[in-house]
Amino acid sequence: MAQNLVQCYNTGCLEKFDPNKNTADACTHHPGKPVFHDAYKSWSCCKKKTTDFTEFLNIKGCTKSYHRDQKPVESPKPERKTDAENQNVNPDRPPEAPRPTVPLVRPDENQPLVLLQSSIGSSLVPLLSKLSLAKKGEASESEADTTVSLGTSCKNAGCQQSYQGEQSNLEICLYHSGFPIFHEGMKYWTCCQRKTSDFANFLEQRGCTSGSHLWIKKKNAEGDQATCRYDWHQTASHVVVSIFSKVPIPELSRVEANPVKLHLHITFGEDRCLFSQTFLLSGVIDVEKSCVQYLGTKVEVKLKKAEPMSWRHLAVPQAKQTSAQDGEGDNDSA
């Protein structure tokens, strides 16, 4: 009469056996435990490793013994203690509510502005030397040289047209009257707000303002207003504002602030262009621990946060500024 075969439950042994023929070396199995670490799979009892799960299951056992016809007894799971037991706290006692964070009182924006401590980066020093030499040897320009050459590109931002003759002066120029903003991976013009993450798409954006072509861009006289691209980012402790003004001139520039306002007056370049802007900051800063550094291609303003919180915007949105001013006017008239 044929003997019924029994399934062996030793790990790594996939055989069925005859209980009457079960000997001390009949079963080849893994007495250890499976180990999964850094994508590798192995047994704690032998050194062979693999990244393939099927291959792991087929790793031949490393130890010989009797077959076992009973499932191994699972080790009891440790008893989980409740939070009350872990903390040795009376479970009937209600949990204490977290203490509310006291918001920092926003200072008056009309406080006097303080000149931030400044430094000059090593990348700017040689450029300032060249700028001084160029200014000394600069000859007076001839105003008669205003001839436009064929193929000259229009200097208006966003316009792709070039000068093809007198008829080009009659064409309508479509250009961007604002200036470019690059922030958190997005690129857009301040005049139309069409945002994109792709730089090529940004350059190809059709202008939103119509006017006349600008074939010759006149140099700004000293002190003339200019626009600069700026960006900002933040860490846990600071907000960093970068103004991309090539070859800033520290002796003709100043960066001032009070706890909620930042004023930029930056003179830069061979033509002594001037970028001037004031930001009503969305957060509060520590003026004494804030500073500015003049670099070869930009001015970097490092503002120390007065409290460790994330700023949603660099500056208070214009609509909020207007409503706040309206509210102050109502209070004065009451």
Secondary structure as GFF3:
##gff-version 3
##sequence-region A 1 334
A	DSSP	beta_strand	6	7	.	.	.	ID=ss1
A	DSSP	beta_strand	16	17	.	.	.	ID=ss2
A	DSSP	three_ten_helix	19	21	.	.	.	ID=ss3
A	DSSP	beta_strand	27	29	.	.	.	ID=ss4
A	DSSP	beta_strand	34	37	.	.	.	ID=ss5
A	DSSP	beta_strand	40	43	.	.	.	ID=ss6
A	DSSP	beta_strand	49	50	.	.	.	ID=ss7
A	DSSP	alpha_helix	53	57	.	.	.	ID=ss8
A	DSSP	beta_strand	63	65	.	.	.	ID=ss9
A	DSSP	alpha_helix	83	86	.	.	.	ID=ss10
A	DSSP	beta_strand	114	115	.	.	.	ID=ss11
A	DSSP	beta_strand	117	120	.	.	.	ID=ss12
A	DSSP	alpha_helix	125	136	.	.	.	ID=ss13
A	DSSP	three_ten_helix	166	170	.	.	.	ID=ss14
A	DSSP	beta_strand	173	175	.	.	.	ID=ss15
A	DSSP	beta_strand	180	183	.	.	.	ID=ss16
A	DSSP	beta_strand	186	189	.	.	.	ID=ss17
A	DSSP	alpha_helix	199	203	.	.	.	ID=ss18
A	DSSP	beta_strand	209	211	.	.	.	ID=ss19
A	DSSP	beta_strand	229	234	.	.	.	ID=ss20
A	DSSP	beta_strand	238	244	.	.	.	ID=ss21
A	DSSP	three_ten_helix	250	252	.	.	.	ID=ss22
A	DSSP	beta_strand	254	258	.	.	.	ID=ss23
A	DSSP	beta_strand	261	268	.	.	.	ID=ss24
A	DSSP	beta_strand	273	280	.	.	.	ID=ss25
A	DSSP	beta_strand	285	294	.	.	.	ID=ss26
A	DSSP	beta_strand	299	305	.	.	.	ID=ss27
A	DSSP	alpha_helix	318	333	.	.	.	ID=ss28
###
